[in-house]
Amino acid sequence: MLTQKRDYTKILIVEGGDDKHSVISLMKKHTDWPEKGQYPVWVEVGSSVEQILEPGYLTTEIKASKVRIVGVMLDADTQAHGRYQRVQQLCATIFPNLPTHMPEGGLVVDNEDKRFGLWLMPDNTSEGALETFLRHLVPDHKEALWKQACDSVTAAISAGAECRGNHVPKANLYTWLAWQDPPGQSPGLALIRQILDPHSKHAEAFVSWFKQLYQV
């Protein structure tokens, strides 16, 4: 049984707990992932995007002797191109064949003995974050309720709610989740229970990238 990071040859680095559990739940619906302790990929939570993009963090993860594949999943926020440029700068000495621009289908690149991948939420080119990606997994028959949730957030902001900028998509998603049965589920549980649709066409590109990167 694989129970510690040091036992794994395949690592995915994400920004937070919701990212971790959302990826695991989504990929359970698309691969034969066994129970906890037997996952084929170790999902590592960084304390922040700033920590992940500090000099030395990624290169240390990539150079670890047992590790063969390292993937990174970050929110694009408002600076998708800048995020990719930063990763280029950090990893260029290990992967000199990194493309000039972030591939729309996600980055997967190899050197002689390592593989590296990058996905910028939601789709590698657009502004946004994990919640922007998950919004597109709302089933079609619940779109009217989604609109009502967004309208409620807008009304709350007008009434003085301190929610601005890239926090609005998160407020929209969690308001909508609060109206499901049972209310207030995490995104990961919503994917497992298919309240969010893990088989939506909007998930296909990410799933394809993940499978290509980790060969699962």
Disulfide bonds with the S-S distance in Angstrom:
none
